[in-house]
């Protein structure tokens, strides 16, 4: 089976549940005869148990004659059983898969660790926020369905019965945001988010359905649609993410072992309020807790040692969180340069360190030399910063185009944090 999914996006939410009430004329995708072979056995992912039973009742109503050809399996709630107990009714309804039609309704059961070869399409009818959950469910329909030695005369021959599978989603912005986040998450060290998404969609093509035609969307289009539904507030939160800074022991040791780095972090606003030697305290407490955990593997800890372990863990974790918060607070000052400067073709790092160094000192309290040092010690995650700047640029351009303004005409590329990407 081809190792990819075609994702078809319906443009309007009204095409989903509401249009399922149609009796003789089925809604998209069932109205498209080209897709019917891949809808013989489908999985519908719904919000909750009540929705699954309500959908089953709706499809079974007397006037909805189109759906009467399908056997409905409700794999939801206590009556469906726990875990894999929900699978046998599905297999029984499908049988060989050739002369039956089924729809499996679920709100979570059978979305992980289950292989049903005959499923070749999934309808996303719920609002999922986690890309991992979304794609775990989506990949249920990717399981291969084939027959070895179909004619009985060649053991090496294999007939593929499911050459393609589909994921149908009726909320383009939400779904494509999931896709973009998943692609970026698969390539955390890729400075250009568009390249990360491009690699994913080379295996998982995305088709947009406008009611008449289907056209493939490239990585740039996916990011544009995904950003269209993103508010400026959500983009600002990217600069408040814990992913922007590294506060693991190795990073903290690099700071502690470098007097200049220690002096730099102490100039960050609010750092002195954390107390003296906070980095050293975190490392010592963390090491002590690690030693106690190793001792626990070899034998039982005394009640006193157990309490000591608990106290040490709580203390170093709380102090590490305080350090993290101070570094994030510093990082949130960096987006100011996206608003205060007009040097869009330069990387933000160049703007900070070469074009506007005095402004950087005024806004952050650190010199350019201090900042360079902390970046070199990997205190700040530049890959995440690139993604945050990239999202802002996309959002800014889309917002201006909406009002009829073409910003920075003739600009062939624009800068992210420490890399440059083509504007096209």
KEKE-3310 file (N, C-alpha, C; in steps of 0.2 Angstrom, whole numbers, plus 5000, padded with zeros to 4 digits):
npx = (5004:5002:5012:5005:4993:4978:4972:4957:4949:4934:4926:4916:4909:4895:4893:4895:4889:4876:4872:4871:4859:4852:4842:4840:4849:4866:4878:4894:4908:4901:4893:4901:4905:4918:4924:4917:4921:4931:4924:4918:4920:4921:4928:4921:4925:4920:4914:4910:4903:4889:4887:4890:4880:4869:4872:4871:4858:4852:4856:4850:4837:4820:4818:4831:4837:4848:4858:4855:4860:4872:4880:4880:4891:4893:4906:4908:4907:4902:4895:4901:4913:4929:4944:4952:4941:4931:4933:4930:4915:4916:4924:4916:4905:4911:4916:4922:4924:4921:4908:4900:4895:4901:4900:4910:4907:4915:4922:4935:4939:4948:4956:4970:4983:4977:4972:4963:4961:4952:4946:4946:4944:4942:4932:4934:4925:4926:4933:4949:4963:4976:4989:4995:4985:4976:4983:4986:4973:4970:4980:4974:4967:4977:4982:4988:4979:4979:4980:4989:4996:4984:4978:4981:4992:5004:5015:5022:5016:5006:4991:4985:4972:4968:4973:4974:4970:4959:4957:4945:4941:4931:4934:4945:4955:4958:4962:4972:4981:4984:4991:5002:5008:5011:5020:5031:5034:5040:5052:5061:5073:5074:5076:5068:5051:5043:5050:5050:5036:5034:5042:5034:5021:5025:5024:5011:5000:4990:4974:4962:4945:4933:4920:4918:4930:4946:4961:4979:4987:5002:5016:5018:5005:4998:5003:4999:4985:4983:4988:4979:4969:4974:4976:4983:4986:4988:5000:5008:5010:5018:5030:5031:5033:5039:5048:5057:5068:5082:5084:5090:5101:5114:5115:5114:5125:5135:5133:5136:5149:5155:5161:5157:5145:5137:5138:5130:5117:5114:5111:5099:5082:5075:5082:5090:5082:5079:5088:5105:5117:5108:5108:5118:5113:5101:5108:5115:5105:5097:5107:5108:5096:5095:5105:5099:5089:5095:5100:5088:5085:5094:5090:5079:5074:5076:5063:5066:5075:5067:5058:5067:5071:5059:5058:5069:5067:5056:5061:5071:5065:5055:5063:5070:5060:5057:5069:5067:5056:5061:5070:5061:5054:5063:5065:5053:5054:5060:5052:5048:5057:5052:5042:5047:5057:5061:5068:5066:5071:5083:5090:5082:5092:5103:5097:5096:5109:5117:5111:5102:5109:5109:5096:5092:5099:5092:5079:5080:5090:5102:5118:5124:5134:5133:5121:5124:5133:5125:5117:5126:5129:5118:5107:5096:5083:5086:5080:5066:5064:5065:5054:5044:5046:5043:5030:5024:5028:5021:5008:5007:5009:4998:4987:4989:4987:4974:4968:4971:4984:5000:5014:5031:5035:5043:5052:5062:5065:5063:5069:5071:5074:5088:5090:5087:5073:5065:5053:5043)
npy = (4994:5011:5023:5034:5047:5054:5069:5077:5092:5099:5114:5120:5120:5117:5107:5095:5087:5092:5090:5077:5073:5072:5062:5054:5060:5059:5067:5076:5066:5056:5058:5059:5049:5044:5042:5033:5019:5019:5022:5011:5005:5014:5025:5035:5049:5055:5068:5063:5051:5052:5059:5049:5039:5047:5050:5037:5034:5045:5042:5030:5033:5032:5039:5042:5034:5031:5028:5016:5005:5003:4995:5000:5002:5005:5010:5015:5021:5012:5001:4996:4990:4988:4995:4984:4976:4982:4979:4966:4966:4975:4969:4958:4964:4969:4957:4948:4959:4962:4961:4969:4984:4996:5007:5014:5021:5031:5039:5039:5026:5012:5020:5019:5008:4998:4987:4988:4982:4984:4997:5012:5025:5040:5050:5066:5072:5080:5092:5092:5096:5091:5087:5075:5066:5068:5063:5050:5044:5046:5038:5026:5022:5019:5006:4992:4983:4968:4954:4939:4929:4928:4921:4909:4903:4909:4911:4923:4933:4948:4955:4971:4978:4989:5003:5016:5028:5039:5054:5064:5080:5093:5106:5117:5126:5123:5109:5110:5117:5108:5099:5107:5110:5097:5093:5102:5098:5086:5089:5096:5103:5110:5125:5132:5133:5130:5121:5110:5106:5104:5092:5083:5083:5078:5065:5064:5070:5085:5089:5101:5103:5111:5110:5107:5104:5096:5102:5101:5106:5116:5117:5130:5135:5128:5132:5146:5145:5139:5149:5159:5157:5160:5170:5186:5186:5172:5170:5178:5171:5161:5166:5165:5152:5138:5131:5139:5142:5134:5125:5114:5103:5102:5114:5124:5121:5125:5139:5142:5138:5148:5164:5176:5173:5171:5183:5190:5184:5188:5201:5201:5206:5205:5194:5194:5193:5180:5175:5171:5161:5152:5144:5135:5129:5123:5113:5105:5101:5093:5084:5077:5072:5063:5054:5048:5042:5032:5025:5020:5010:5000:4996:4996:5013:5022:5028:5041:5045:5044:5054:5065:5064:5067:5080:5086:5085:5093:5105:5108:5107:5118:5129:5128:5130:5144:5150:5147:5154:5168:5168:5166:5177:5187:5183:5186:5200:5201:5200:5213:5219:5215:5223:5236:5238:5241:5233:5221:5211:5207:5195:5193:5192:5199:5211:5214:5213:5221:5231:5238:5239:5248:5250:5237:5235:5245:5240:5226:5226:5219:5218:5217:5208:5200:5194:5187:5178:5170:5164:5156:5147:5140:5143:5149:5143:5143:5137:5136:5150:5154:5148:5155:5168:5166:5162:5174:5183:5177:5179:5193:5197:5191:5198:5211:5210:5207:5219:5225:5230:5229:5224:5230:5230:5221:5214:5200:5190:5186:5189:5177:5172:5168:5165:5165:5166:5162:5174:5170)
npz = (5000:4996:5005:5011:5015:5008:5011:5012:5012:5017:5014:5022:5038:5039:5031:5037:5050:5050:5037:5036:5039:5027:5017:5005:4996:4998:5009:5005:5009:5003:4992:4981:4968:4965:4977:4984:4984:4994:5005:5010:5021:5035:5048:5060:5069:5084:5096:5109:5120:5120:5108:5099:5100:5097:5084:5078:5080:5072:5059:5058:5056:5049:5037:5032:5021:5013:5022:5027:5021:5027:5040:5057:5070:5086:5094:5108:5125:5140:5137:5125:5130:5137:5131:5120:5119:5112:5099:5093:5089:5078:5069:5067:5060:5049:5043:5029:5022:5009:5004:5013:5021:5032:5046:5059:5074:5085:5100:5105:5108:5100:5093:5095:5093:5086:5073:5059:5044:5034:5035:5027:5027:5037:5046:5053:5065:5076:5088:5089:5099:5101:5091:5091:5095:5085:5073:5077:5077:5064:5057:5059:5048:5039:5038:5029:5017:5009:4999:4999:4986:4977:4966:4968:4962:4963:4975:4978:4973:4977:4980:4981:4990:4995:4989:4993:5005:5015:5024:5030:5033:5040:5045:5039:5044:5057:5055:5047:5054:5064:5056:5052:5064:5068:5058:5060:5073:5070:5065:5074:5074:5062:5055:5046:5046:5035:5027:5035:5035:5022:5020:5027:5020:5008:5009:5013:5005:5003:4999:4993:4994:4985:4983:4970:4963:4966:4973:4975:4990:4993:5005:5009:5007:5016:5028:5027:5027:5040:5048:5046:5054:5066:5081:5085:5098:5101:5094:5101:5112:5109:5112:5125:5128:5136:5129:5123:5130:5138:5153:5158:5168:5161:5154:5164:5171:5161:5161:5175:5175:5168:5171:5165:5159:5170:5176:5166:5166:5179:5177:5171:5172:5188:5192:5203:5213:5215:5223:5230:5222:5215:5204:5207:5218:5212:5204:5213:5222:5213:5209:5221:5223:5212:5216:5227:5221:5213:5223:5228:5218:5221:5233:5248:5253:5268:5278:5282:5272:5261:5263:5262:5249:5242:5247:5242:5228:5226:5229:5220:5208:5209:5210:5198:5190:5193:5188:5174:5171:5173:5162:5151:5153:5149:5136:5130:5128:5116:5104:5103:5094:5081:5079:5081:5072:5055:5047:5038:5029:5035:5047:5063:5073:5068:5067:5080:5085:5077:5069:5078:5092:5103:5106:5109:5121:5129:5129:5134:5144:5143:5136:5119:5118:5129:5126:5115:5121:5129:5120:5113:5123:5123:5130:5125:5114:5098:5087:5090:5091:5078:5072:5079:5075:5061:5061:5065:5054:5044:5048:5049:5036:5030:5036:5032:5018:5018:5021:5009:5008:5002:5009:5010:4996:4983:4990:4992:5001:5019:5035:5048:5065:5066:5053:5035:5025:5009:5003:4994)
capx = (5000:5006:5013:5003:4986:4976:4968:4953:4946:4928:4927:4911:4907:4889:4893:4897:4884:4870:4870:4870:4852:4849:4840:4841:4855:4871:4883:4901:4911:4898:4890:4906:4906:4925:4926:4913:4925:4935:4920:4914:4921:4924:4928:4919:4928:4915:4916:4909:4898:4882:4887:4890:4873:4864:4873:4868:4850:4850:4857:4845:4830:4817:4819:4838:4837:4855:4863:4852:4865:4878:4880:4883:4894:4895:4912:4909:4904:4903:4892:4906:4918:4935:4950:4951:4934:4926:4935:4926:4909:4918:4927:4910:4901:4915:4917:4928:4925:4919:4901:4897:4897:4900:4902:4911:4907:4919:4925:4941:4941:4950:4960:4977:4985:4972:4973:4957:4963:4947:4945:4950:4943:4940:4929:4935:4919:4927:4938:4955:4968:4982:4991:4997:4979:4973:4986:4985:4967:4971:4984:4971:4965:4983:4984:4988:4974:4981:4980:4995:4994:4977:4975:4983:4997:5011:5016:5026:5011:5002:4986:4983:4965:4967:4979:4974:4966:4957:4955:4940:4940:4927:4937:4951:4960:4960:4965:4979:4985:4986:4996:5008:5011:5014:5026:5036:5036:5044:5058:5062:5080:5074:5075:5062:5045:5040:5053:5047:5029:5035:5044:5028:5016:5028:5022:5004:4997:4984:4969:4957:4939:4929:4913:4918:4936:4951:4968:4984:4990:5009:5017:5016:4998:4995:5004:4995:4978:4984:4989:4973:4964:4978:4976:4990:4987:4991:5007:5012:5011:5024:5036:5030:5033:5045:5052:5061:5074:5084:5086:5093:5108:5120:5115:5115:5132:5139:5132:5139:5156:5157:5159:5154:5138:5134:5137:5125:5111:5112:5108:5092:5077:5072:5086:5093:5076:5079:5093:5112:5119:5102:5110:5122:5108:5097:5112:5117:5099:5096:5112:5107:5090:5097:5109:5094:5085:5100:5100:5082:5085:5098:5087:5074:5076:5073:5057:5069:5078:5061:5056:5073:5071:5053:5059:5075:5064:5051:5064:5075:5060:5052:5069:5071:5054:5058:5074:5064:5051:5064:5073:5056:5052:5068:5063:5047:5056:5063:5047:5048:5061:5048:5037:5051:5062:5058:5073:5063:5075:5088:5088:5081:5098:5107:5094:5097:5116:5121:5107:5099:5111:5107:5089:5092:5101:5087:5073:5081:5095:5108:5122:5124:5139:5130:5116:5128:5136:5120:5114:5131:5129:5112:5102:5090:5082:5085:5075:5059:5063:5064:5047:5039:5046:5040:5023:5022:5028:5015:5001:5007:5008:4991:4983:4990:4984:4967:4966:4973:4991:5006:5020:5038:5035:5050:5056:5062:5065:5063:5073:5068:5078:5095:5091:5083:5069:5062:5046:5039)
capy = (5000:5017:5025:5041:5048:5060:5073:5081:5097:5102:5121:5123:5116:5115:5101:5089:5084:5095:5087:5070:5072:5071:5055:5051:5063:5059:5073:5075:5064:5050:5060:5058:5042:5042:5041:5028:5013:5020:5023:5005:5004:5020:5027:5042:5051:5060:5071:5060:5045:5054:5060:5043:5036:5051:5049:5031:5035:5049:5038:5024:5035:5029:5043:5042:5028:5030:5025:5009:5000:5002:4992:5005:4999:5011:5008:5020:5020:5006:4995:4994:4986:4991:4994:4979:4972:4985:4977:4960:4968:4979:4963:4954:4968:4969:4951:4948:4966:4963:4961:4972:4991:4998:5014:5013:5027:5031:5045:5037:5018:5009:5025:5018:5001:4993:4987:4985:4983:4986:5004:5015:5032:5042:5057:5070:5076:5083:5097:5090:5101:5088:5084:5067:5062:5068:5058:5043:5042:5046:5033:5019:5019:5018:4999:4989:4978:4965:4947:4935:4923:4929:4916:4902:4900:4912:4913:4929:4939:4951:4960:4977:4979:4996:5007:5023:5030:5046:5058:5069:5085:5099:5112:5117:5130:5118:5103:5112:5119:5102:5096:5111:5108:5090:5093:5106:5094:5080:5091:5101:5107:5113:5132:5135:5128:5128:5115:5104:5104:5101:5085:5079:5083:5074:5058:5065:5075:5088:5091:5105:5102:5118:5109:5105:5102:5095:5104:5100:5112:5115:5118:5137:5136:5125:5137:5152:5143:5138:5155:5163:5157:5161:5177:5189:5184:5166:5171:5181:5166:5157:5169:5163:5145:5135:5128:5144:5142:5127:5125:5107:5104:5104:5121:5128:5120:5129:5146:5142:5138:5154:5170:5181:5171:5172:5191:5192:5182:5192:5207:5200:5209:5201:5188:5194:5192:5173:5173:5170:5154:5148:5139:5130:5126:5118:5107:5101:5097:5088:5078:5073:5068:5058:5049:5044:5038:5027:5020:5016:5005:4995:4993:5001:5019:5023:5033:5048:5046:5045:5061:5069:5063:5071:5087:5089:5085:5098:5111:5110:5108:5124:5134:5128:5134:5151:5152:5146:5160:5174:5168:5167:5185:5190:5181:5190:5206:5200:5202:5221:5221:5214:5229:5243:5239:5240:5229:5214:5206:5204:5191:5197:5192:5204:5218:5215:5214:5225:5237:5241:5237:5252:5248:5231:5236:5248:5235:5220:5227:5215:5220:5212:5203:5196:5190:5182:5173:5166:5160:5152:5142:5136:5145:5150:5138:5147:5134:5138:5157:5155:5146:5160:5174:5164:5163:5181:5186:5175:5182:5200:5198:5190:5203:5217:5208:5207:5226:5228:5233:5224:5227:5229:5227:5219:5210:5193:5186:5190:5186:5174:5174:5168:5162:5169:5161:5166:5176:5167)
capz = (5000:4996:5012:5012:5015:5005:5016:5009:5016:5015:5016:5027:5044:5038:5026:5041:5054:5048:5030:5037:5039:5021:5017:4998:4993:5004:5009:5004:5003:5000:4986:4976:4967:4965:4984:4987:4986:5000:5011:5011:5029:5037:5055:5061:5076:5086:5102:5116:5119:5118:5101:5095:5100:5094:5077:5076:5080:5067:5053:5057:5055:5043:5031:5030:5017:5010:5027:5029:5018:5031:5047:5062:5076:5091:5099:5113:5131:5144:5133:5120:5133:5139:5127:5114:5119:5107:5092:5090:5085:5072:5065:5065:5056:5043:5040:5024:5020:5002:5003:5018:5022:5039:5049:5066:5077:5091:5102:5107:5108:5094:5089:5096:5094:5083:5065:5055:5037:5029:5036:5022:5027:5043:5046:5059:5067:5083:5088:5093:5100:5101:5084:5092:5095:5078:5068:5080:5074:5056:5054:5059:5041:5034:5039:5023:5016:5003:4999:4996:4981:4976:4961:4971:4958:4964:4982:4978:4971:4982:4977:4985:4990:4998:4987:4995:5011:5016:5030:5028:5039:5038:5048:5036:5048:5063:5053:5044:5060:5067:5051:5052:5071:5068:5053:5063:5078:5068:5063:5079:5072:5056:5056:5042:5047:5028:5025:5039:5033:5015:5020:5029:5014:5002:5011:5015:5001:5006:4994:4996:4990:4985:4981:4963:4961:4972:4971:4980:4993:4995:5012:5010:5007:5022:5033:5026:5030:5047:5051:5045:5060:5072:5083:5087:5105:5101:5091:5106:5117:5107:5115:5132:5129:5140:5124:5120:5135:5141:5160:5161:5172:5157:5152:5170:5172:5157:5164:5181:5174:5164:5175:5161:5158:5177:5176:5161:5169:5185:5174:5168:5177:5193:5193:5210:5218:5216:5228:5228:5220:5214:5199:5210:5222:5208:5202:5219:5224:5207:5209:5227:5222:5207:5220:5231:5216:5211:5229:5229:5214:5224:5239:5250:5256:5274:5278:5282:5265:5256:5264:5260:5241:5240:5248:5237:5221:5226:5230:5214:5203:5210:5209:5191:5186:5194:5183:5168:5171:5172:5156:5147:5153:5145:5129:5128:5125:5109:5099:5102:5088:5075:5079:5082:5067:5048:5043:5037:5026:5040:5053:5070:5077:5065:5069:5087:5087:5072:5067:5084:5098:5108:5107:5112:5128:5132:5130:5138:5150:5142:5130:5113:5120:5134:5123:5111:5125:5131:5114:5112:5128:5121:5135:5121:5109:5092:5082:5092:5090:5071:5071:5082:5070:5055:5062:5065:5048:5040:5051:5048:5029:5028:5039:5028:5012:5019:5020:5003:5008:5000:5013:5008:4989:4980:4995:4989:5007:5025:5040:5054:5070:5064:5046:5030:5020:5003:5004:4989)
cpx = (5004:5006:5011:4995:4984:4971:4964:4949:4940:4928:4922:4909:4900:4888:4894:4890:4877:4867:4869:4863:4848:4847:4842:4847:4861:4875:4890:4904:4907:4894:4895:4907:4913:4927:4923:4917:4929:4931:4916:4914:4925:4924:4926:4921:4924:4917:4916:4904:4891:4881:4887:4884:4868:4865:4870:4861:4848:4851:4852:4838:4827:4818:4826:4840:4844:4859:4860:4856:4871:4876:4883:4885:4896:4900:4913:4905:4905:4901:4897:4912:4924:4941:4948:4944:4929:4928:4931:4919:4911:4920:4921:4906:4904:4915:4923:4929:4923:4912:4897:4899:4896:4903:4904:4911:4910:4921:4932:4944:4943:4954:4968:4978:4981:4973:4967:4959:4958:4945:4949:4948:4941:4937:4930:4929:4920:4932:4944:4960:4975:4984:4993:4991:4976:4976:4986:4979:4967:4974:4980:4969:4971:4985:4983:4982:4976:4980:4986:4992:4987:4974:4978:4989:5004:5011:5019:5021:5007:4997:4984:4976:4963:4973:4979:4969:4965:4956:4951:4939:4936:4929:4944:4956:4962:4964:4972:4984:4988:4992:5003:5012:5015:5021:5032:5039:5041:5051:5060:5069:5080:5072:5069:5056:5042:5043:5051:5041:5030:5037:5038:5023:5019:5026:5014:5001:4991:4980:4964:4951:4935:4922:4912:4924:4941:4958:4972:4986:4997:5010:5016:5009:4995:4997:5000:4988:4978:4985:4983:4969:4968:4977:4983:4991:4991:4998:5011:5014:5017:5030:5036:5031:5040:5050:5058:5068:5076:5087:5088:5099:5114:5120:5116:5122:5137:5138:5136:5147:5159:5156:5156:5147:5134:5133:5131:5118:5109:5110:5101:5087:5074:5076:5088:5088:5076:5084:5100:5112:5113:5104:5114:5117:5104:5101:5113:5111:5097:5100:5110:5101:5091:5101:5104:5090:5089:5100:5094:5082:5089:5094:5082:5077:5072:5067:5060:5072:5072:5059:5061:5072:5065:5055:5064:5072:5060:5055:5068:5070:5057:5057:5070:5066:5055:5063:5071:5060:5055:5067:5067:5054:5056:5066:5057:5048:5058:5058:5046:5051:5057:5044:5041:5056:5058:5063:5071:5067:5081:5085:5087:5088:5102:5104:5096:5104:5120:5118:5104:5102:5109:5100:5088:5094:5095:5081:5074:5086:5101:5112:5122:5129:5137:5125:5119:5131:5131:5117:5120:5131:5122:5107:5095:5089:5081:5080:5068:5058:5062:5057:5042:5040:5043:5033:5020:5023:5022:5009:5001:5006:5000:4986:4983:4986:4977:4964:4968:4980:4996:5012:5026:5038:5042:5054:5056:5062:5064:5067:5069:5073:5085:5096:5086:5079:5066:5055:5041:5037)
cpy = (5006:5020:5033:5041:5054:5063:5078:5086:5100:5109:5123:5118:5113:5109:5094:5086:5086:5091:5080:5068:5071:5064:5052:5054:5063:5065:5071:5072:5058:5052:5060:5051:5039:5040:5035:5021:5013:5022:5017:5004:5010:5021:5034:5044:5057:5063:5067:5054:5046:5055:5054:5039:5040:5051:5043:5031:5039:5045:5032:5026:5033:5033:5044:5036:5026:5026:5018:5004:4999:4999:4997:5001:5005:5008:5014:5018:5013:5000:4992:4990:4990:4990:4989:4975:4975:4983:4971:4962:4972:4973:4959:4957:4968:4963:4951:4955:4967:4964:4965:4980:4993:5005:5013:5020:5027:5038:5044:5030:5017:5015:5024:5010:4996:4993:4984:4987:4986:4994:5008:5023:5034:5049:5060:5074:5078:5087:5095:5095:5098:5085:5077:5063:5062:5063:5051:5040:5041:5040:5026:5017:5018:5011:4996:4984:4974:4957:4944:4930:4923:4924:4909:4899:4903:4915:4920:4935:4941:4956:4965:4978:4986:5000:5014:5024:5037:5048:5064:5074:5091:5106:5114:5121:5126:5113:5105:5114:5113:5099:5100:5110:5101:5090:5096:5102:5088:5082:5097:5106:5110:5121:5135:5130:5126:5121:5109:5102:5101:5094:5081:5078:5079:5067:5058:5071:5078:5091:5095:5104:5108:5117:5106:5101:5101:5097:5103:5106:5111:5117:5125:5138:5133:5130:5144:5151:5142:5144:5160:5163:5158:5169:5179:5187:5177:5166:5174:5176:5161:5160:5168:5156:5143:5132:5133:5144:5135:5128:5118:5108:5105:5111:5125:5127:5125:5137:5147:5142:5144:5161:5175:5180:5172:5179:5193:5190:5186:5199:5207:5203:5204:5195:5188:5192:5184:5170:5171:5163:5150:5143:5133:5126:5120:5112:5103:5097:5092:5082:5074:5069:5062:5052:5045:5040:5031:5022:5017:5010:4999:4992:4998:5007:5019:5028:5041:5050:5047:5052:5066:5069:5068:5078:5090:5090:5092:5105:5113:5111:5115:5130:5134:5131:5141:5154:5152:5152:5167:5174:5169:5174:5189:5189:5185:5197:5206:5202:5209:5223:5220:5220:5236:5244:5238:5236:5221:5209:5204:5200:5195:5197:5198:5211:5219:5217:5219:5232:5241:5239:5241:5251:5242:5231:5240:5244:5229:5221:5223:5219:5215:5206:5198:5191:5185:5176:5168:5161:5155:5146:5138:5137:5146:5146:5142:5144:5136:5146:5158:5153:5152:5166:5172:5165:5170:5184:5184:5178:5190:5201:5197:5195:5209:5216:5209:5214:5229:5231:5227:5227:5225:5226:5226:5215:5203:5188:5190:5186:5183:5176:5174:5165:5166:5164:5166:5168:5172:5160)
cpz = (5000:5003:5013:5013:5011:5010:5012:5013:5014:5018:5021:5032:5043:5034:5030:5044:5051:5041:5030:5037:5033:5020:5010:4995:4999:5003:5006:5010:5000:4994:4980:4974:4966:4972:4987:4989:4992:5006:5012:5018:5031:5045:5056:5069:5078:5093:5108:5114:5117:5111:5097:5095:5097:5086:5074:5075:5074:5060:5052:5056:5049:5036:5028:5026:5015:5015:5029:5026:5022:5038:5052:5068:5080:5096:5104:5119:5134:5140:5128:5123:5134:5134:5121:5114:5114:5100:5089:5086:5079:5067:5062:5059:5049:5039:5035:5022:5012:5001:5009:5018:5029:5041:5056:5069:5084:5093:5106:5107:5100:5090:5090:5096:5091:5076:5062:5047:5033:5030:5031:5022:5035:5042:5053:5060:5074:5083:5092:5093:5099:5094:5085:5091:5088:5073:5071:5077:5067:5054:5055:5052:5036:5034:5032:5023:5009:5004:4995:4992:4980:4971:4963:4967:4959:4971:4983:4976:4977:4978:4982:4984:4992:4995:4990:5001:5012:5023:5028:5034:5036:5041:5045:5041:5053:5061:5050:5049:5063:5062:5051:5059:5071:5064:5057:5069:5076:5066:5068:5077:5066:5057:5052:5042:5040:5026:5029:5037:5026:5015:5022:5023:5008:5003:5012:5012:5004:5000:4997:4991:4990:4983:4974:4961:4967:4969:4977:4983:4995:5002:5013:5011:5014:5028:5033:5029:5037:5051:5051:5051:5067:5074:5085:5094:5106:5099:5097:5111:5115:5110:5123:5133:5132:5135:5121:5124:5137:5148:5163:5164:5167:5155:5158:5172:5168:5159:5170:5180:5170:5168:5171:5160:5165:5178:5172:5164:5175:5183:5172:5174:5181:5195:5200:5215:5219:5221:5226:5227:5218:5209:5202:5215:5218:5206:5207:5221:5219:5208:5215:5226:5217:5211:5224:5227:5214:5217:5230:5224:5217:5230:5242:5254:5263:5274:5278:5275:5260:5256:5261:5252:5239:5241:5243:5230:5221:5226:5223:5208:5203:5208:5201:5187:5187:5189:5176:5166:5169:5165:5150:5147:5149:5137:5126:5126:5118:5103:5098:5095:5081:5074:5078:5076:5060:5044:5042:5034:5030:5045:5059:5074:5074:5067:5076:5088:5083:5071:5073:5091:5104:5111:5111:5120:5132:5134:5135:5144:5149:5136:5125:5115:5125:5131:5118:5115:5127:5126:5113:5117:5128:5127:5131:5115:5102:5087:5083:5091:5082:5069:5073:5077:5063:5055:5062:5058:5043:5042:5049:5040:5027:5030:5035:5021:5012:5019:5014:5002:5006:5004:5010:5001:4986:4984:4993:4995:5013:5030:5046:5060:5068:5057:5042:5026:5015:5005:4999:4992)
residu = (UNK:UNK:UNK:UNK:UNK:UNK:UNK:UNK:UNK:UNK:UNK:UNK:UNK:UNK:UNK:UNK:UNK:UNK:UNK:UNK:UNK:UNK:UNK:UNK:UNK:UNK:UNK:UNK:UNK:UNK:UNK:UNK:UNK:UNK:UNK:UNK:UNK:UNK:UNK:UNK:UNK:UNK:UNK:UNK:UNK:UNK:UNK:UNK:UNK:UNK:UNK:UNK:UNK:UNK:UNK:UNK:UNK:UNK:UNK:UNK:UNK:UNK:UNK:UNK:UNK:UNK:UNK:UNK:UNK:UNK:UNK:UNK:UNK:UNK:UNK:UNK:UNK:UNK:UNK:UNK:UNK:UNK:UNK:UNK:UNK:UNK:UNK:UNK:UNK:UNK:UNK:UNK:UNK:UNK:UNK:UNK:UNK:UNK:UNK:UNK:UNK:UNK:UNK:UNK:UNK:UNK:UNK:UNK:UNK:UNK:UNK:UNK:UNK:UNK:UNK:UNK:UNK:UNK:UNK:UNK:UNK:UNK:UNK:UNK:UNK:UNK:UNK:UNK:UNK:UNK:UNK:UNK:UNK:UNK:UNK:UNK:UNK:UNK:UNK:UNK:UNK:UNK:UNK:UNK:UNK:UNK:UNK:UNK:UNK:UNK:UNK:UNK:UNK:UNK:UNK:UNK:UNK:UNK:UNK:UNK:UNK:UNK:UNK:UNK:UNK:UNK:UNK:UNK:UNK:UNK:UNK:UNK:UNK:UNK:UNK:UNK:UNK:UNK:UNK:UNK:UNK:UNK:UNK:UNK:UNK:UNK:UNK:UNK:UNK:UNK:UNK:UNK:UNK:UNK:UNK:UNK:UNK:UNK:UNK:UNK:UNK:UNK:UNK:UNK:UNK:UNK:UNK:UNK:UNK:UNK:UNK:UNK:UNK:UNK:UNK:UNK:UNK:UNK:UNK:UNK:UNK:UNK:UNK:UNK:UNK:UNK:UNK:UNK:UNK:UNK:UNK:UNK:UNK:UNK:UNK:UNK:UNK:UNK:UNK:UNK:UNK:UNK:UNK:UNK:UNK:UNK:UNK:UNK:UNK:UNK:UNK:UNK:UNK:UNK:UNK:UNK:UNK:UNK:UNK:UNK:UNK:UNK:UNK:UNK:UNK:UNK:UNK:UNK:UNK:UNK:UNK:UNK:UNK:UNK:UNK:UNK:UNK:UNK:UNK:UNK:UNK:UNK:UNK:UNK:UNK:UNK:UNK:UNK:UNK:UNK:UNK:UNK:UNK:UNK:UNK:UNK:UNK:UNK:UNK:UNK:UNK:UNK:UNK:UNK:UNK:UNK:UNK:UNK:UNK:UNK:UNK:UNK:UNK:UNK:UNK:UNK:UNK:UNK:UNK:UNK:UNK:UNK:UNK:UNK:UNK:UNK:UNK:UNK:UNK:UNK:UNK:UNK:UNK:UNK:UNK:UNK:UNK:UNK:UNK:UNK:UNK:UNK:UNK:UNK:UNK:UNK:UNK:UNK:UNK:UNK:UNK:UNK:UNK:UNK:UNK:UNK:UNK:UNK:UNK:UNK:UNK:UNK:UNK:UNK:UNK:UNK:UNK:UNK:UNK:UNK:UNK:UNK:UNK:UNK:UNK:UNK:UNK:UNK:UNK:UNK:UNK:UNK:UNK:UNK:UNK:UNK:UNK:UNK:UNK:UNK:UNK:UNK:UNK:UNK:UNK:UNK:UNK:UNK:UNK:UNK:UNK:UNK:UNK:UNK:UNK:UNK:UNK:UNK:UNK:UNK:UNK:UNK:UNK:UNK:UNK:UNK:UNK:UNK:UNK:UNK:UNK:UNK:UNK:UNK)
# end
